């Protein structure tokens, strides 16, 4: 199978360059936002499926990834900046009507920012694995790790500490085969011991450990990944460097106080949350609690799939079916939370 790469590029007035897929369609446009450590290639099964059904597609390599710019300062990854960039891409392509935003992992942070800052540009929202991120919340990784160590037996966000260190991106790049095998592991439970805990990832890479890749990652997918990232993941880990410092949260608090962010930051449009029951980091339980607290009553649907973190790859057909039903029918009376 030939790996497709983004068919469009756009350099913004700021000098930032984005590579992205854009396919016009006869139906509404779907905006796909990938996570870490990925590119728009993560959405290959969804792009093919929905494009064949007449939907418009926009799927960028997000900032720090693939064919897009890779600034090395965390401040460049503020939600205010990146969300404005995405709107600029839509404007450039003449997409002025509301789109459906679909995001996975770190892409959900960006979709959350878009939902707060540009709600009129969206008709529906879909979050995969990681839930909506309410505005104005500071990230306390140490508190989370302490709590999850007590409740779950391991630090759920221990890897944040490693990814936020100077040189982490180069360390990953020097051990990319080991890294990729863990990120896309066939057995998702290995994340409990070797991915999530404090120093788990560091030790995995230092010892050159490997595990079986999940069957949905082909040799071509591996080659695409290595070509996209080379030997340096410094751009992608900037998302963690910004996140661990909660950069942008004070501005969001001010926007909430002035009413610039409406509805107290709660989502007022139909929203779908798809979780993976085998995901040990972005757990289904946490996603349900977060979404129920931050989406207006009657606007939320949650679907749990028997999958790990990479839902749209591992369960591509089911994901497409769930997405299509939500896109066409909304949350539905019987599934409202």
C-alpha positions, 0 to 999 in steps of 0.5 A: 500500500502506498502511503499518502502524504498531505496534498496541501501546504499553507504558510501563514503570515506568521511564517508557520507552515502547515501540511494538510489533507484537504478534499472538498465534498458534497457534504459537511466538512470533517476536521481531523486533529491527531495526537502524539506521536503521530501525523495526519496519517493516523486518520487514514482509515477515516479519511478514506471512508468518509471521503468516499461518502461525500464528506469534505476532509481537512486533516493537518499535520499539527504543529511540531509534526510531519510536514508542518513547522516545528518550533522549539519553544513551548509558547508557540504551542499555546491554544490561542495560537494553534486554534487560530492557525486551524481557523486560518486553514479553514478560511484559506480553503473557503470553508466558512460553514460549521464543520465537525471537529474530530480529535484524538489524544493531544488533538483533543486539547486543540479541539477543546480550545477551538470549541471555546474560542470559535464555537460558531465554526463547529456544529458537533464535536468528537473526542477519542481517548482523551476528553474535553479539556475545560479552559482555565485549568492548571495542570498538576502532574505531581498531584495526579501521579500521587493520586493515581499511584495510590488508586491504580498502583502506578503513576498515570502521567509519569511519562509527562516528566520525561517528555518535558525534560530538555533533550527528551525529543533527541533521546526518543529519536535515538531509540525510535524503534524501541519507542515506537514498539512501546507506543503502538504495543500489541498488548496495551497493558504494558503501558502500566509498567513501561510507559506511564510510570515515572521513569518507565519510559526512560528505562525502556529506552535506555535498555533498548527494550522492544515488544511486539507492534500492534497488527494495525501498524504495517511495515509501510506505517513504520517507514512513514513514521520514521520518515516523518520524525527522523531522529528528533521528536523535539517538536512533538514533546513541546506539547508536553512542555507547554502542558506541564507549565499550564501555559495559556491557562491564565489567559483562559481564566480571564476570558471566562471572567469576561465572558469571552469564553461563553457558558462557563467553558461548557460545550453546548453542542452535540458531542461524542466521546469514544473511549477505549476500555483497554486504555490505561492512560486515557481511561474510560472512567475519567473520560466519562466523568470529565465529559459529563461535567463539561457538556450540557445535559442532553448533548453528550453521547459516550461509546466504549470500544474494546480497544486500547489507546489507538481506537481509530486504528485498532477498531477502524470499522467500528470507529467509522460506524460510530462516527457516521451514526453520530454525524448523521443522527446526533446523540439520539434520545436513548443515548443521552447522558 
